[in-house]
């Protein structure tokens, strides 16, 4: 198994004040904007285009009622 190491060139040391200013999910940002940013990040991570319809593949997932015992 390959050992993974953190890329230390990607991050930089910051003071608490600098980190607070760089926080895009701060409490003063409206909830709607935070949800839009979170959805954008999720789409980027999973490789989904934001304009595409997000449909459940019903050939894989199904739901049914249990019979009364």
C-alpha atoms as a printed R data frame, in Angstrom:
   type eleno elety resid chain resno       x      y       z
1  ATOM     1    CA   UNK     A     1   0.000  0.000   0.000
2  ATOM     2    CA   UNK     A     2   1.324  3.429  -0.943
3  ATOM     3    CA   UNK     A     3   1.785  5.970   1.840
4  ATOM     4    CA   UNK     A     4   0.229  9.324   1.023
5  ATOM     5    CA   UNK     A     5   1.771 12.527   2.307
6  ATOM     6    CA   UNK     A     6   0.186 15.951   2.564
7  ATOM     7    CA   UNK     A     7   1.309 18.427  -0.096
8  ATOM     8    CA   UNK     A     8   2.755 21.150   2.106
9  ATOM     9    CA   UNK     A     9   3.209 23.541  -0.824
10 ATOM    10    CA   UNK     A    10  -0.573 23.868  -1.210
11 ATOM    11    CA   UNK     A    11  -1.207 25.293   2.265
12 ATOM    12    CA   UNK     A    12   0.285 28.284   4.016
13 ATOM    13    CA   UNK     A    13   0.567 29.230   7.644
14 ATOM    14    CA   UNK     A    14  -1.895 31.939   8.647
15 ATOM    15    CA   UNK     A    15  -2.806 33.867  11.727
16 ATOM    16    CA   UNK     A    16  -6.285 33.385  13.164
17 ATOM    17    CA   UNK     A    17  -7.314 36.793  11.792
18 ATOM    18    CA   UNK     A    18  -6.161 35.913   8.248
19 ATOM    19    CA   UNK     A    19  -7.974 32.581   8.383
20 ATOM    20    CA   UNK     A    20 -11.164 34.287   9.579
21 ATOM    21    CA   UNK     A    21 -11.020 36.767   6.680
22 ATOM    22    CA   UNK     A    22 -10.495 33.943   4.155
23 ATOM    23    CA   UNK     A    23 -13.449 31.897   5.462
24 ATOM    24    CA   UNK     A    24 -16.047 31.849   2.667
25 ATOM    25    CA   UNK     A    25 -18.588 30.016   4.848
26 ATOM    26    CA   UNK     A    26 -18.623 32.664   7.558
27 ATOM    27    CA   UNK     A    27 -21.739 33.336   9.615
28 ATOM    28    CA   UNK     A    28 -22.316 36.756   8.035
29 ATOM    29    CA   UNK     A    29 -22.736 35.129   4.582
30 ATOM    30    CA   UNK     A    30 -26.439 34.394   3.930
31 ATOM    31    CA   UNK     A    31 -27.524 30.760   4.207
32 ATOM    32    CA   UNK     A    32 -28.654 30.665   0.580
33 ATOM    33    CA   UNK     A    33 -25.194 31.721  -0.617
34 ATOM    34    CA   UNK     A    34 -23.509 29.163   1.644
35 ATOM    35    CA   UNK     A    35 -25.756 26.411   0.235
36 ATOM    36    CA   UNK     A    36 -24.949 27.496  -3.330
37 ATOM    37    CA   UNK     A    37 -21.215 27.373  -2.558
38 ATOM    38    CA   UNK     A    38 -21.556 23.962  -0.899
39 ATOM    39    CA   UNK     A    39 -23.520 22.601  -3.881
40 ATOM    40    CA   UNK     A    40 -20.866 23.926  -6.266
41 ATOM    41    CA   UNK     A    41 -18.120 22.230  -4.239
42 ATOM    42    CA   UNK     A    42 -20.060 18.941  -4.154
43 ATOM    43    CA   UNK     A    43 -20.594 19.044  -7.918
44 ATOM    44    CA   UNK     A    44 -16.904 19.742  -8.455
45 ATOM    45    CA   UNK     A    45 -15.859 16.868  -6.194
46 ATOM    46    CA   UNK     A    46 -18.160 14.296  -7.808
47 ATOM    47    CA   UNK     A    47 -17.655 15.545 -11.382
48 ATOM    48    CA   UNK     A    48 -21.278 16.580 -11.922
49 ATOM    49    CA   UNK     A    49 -22.156 19.517 -14.162
50 ATOM    50    CA   UNK     A    50 -24.330 21.956 -12.238
51 ATOM    51    CA   UNK     A    51 -26.837 22.381 -15.077
52 ATOM    52    CA   UNK     A    52 -27.473 18.640 -15.465
53 ATOM    53    CA   UNK     A    53 -30.601 17.124 -14.005
54 ATOM    54    CA   UNK     A    54 -29.901 15.077 -10.908
55 ATOM    55    CA   UNK     A    55 -32.064 11.992 -11.261
56 ATOM    56    CA   UNK     A    56 -32.007  8.843  -9.211
57 ATOM    57    CA   UNK     A    57 -31.047  5.741 -11.186
58 ATOM    58    CA   UNK     A    58 -34.047  3.539 -10.394
59 ATOM    59    CA   UNK     A    59 -32.407  0.471 -11.915
60 ATOM    60    CA   UNK     A    60 -30.014  0.423  -8.952
61 ATOM    61    CA   UNK     A    61 -32.172  1.717  -6.105
62 ATOM    62    CA   UNK     A    62 -35.666  0.650  -5.216
63 ATOM    63    CA   UNK     A    63 -38.070  1.039  -2.334
64 ATOM    64    CA   UNK     A    64 -40.918 -1.172  -1.210
65 ATOM    65    CA   UNK     A    65 -43.258 -1.599   1.729
66 ATOM    66    CA   UNK     A    66 -42.726 -4.302   4.265
67 ATOM    67    CA   UNK     A    67 -45.642 -6.640   4.824
68 ATOM    68    CA   UNK     A    68 -47.400 -6.259   8.146
69 ATOM    69    CA   UNK     A    69 -46.145 -8.848  10.602
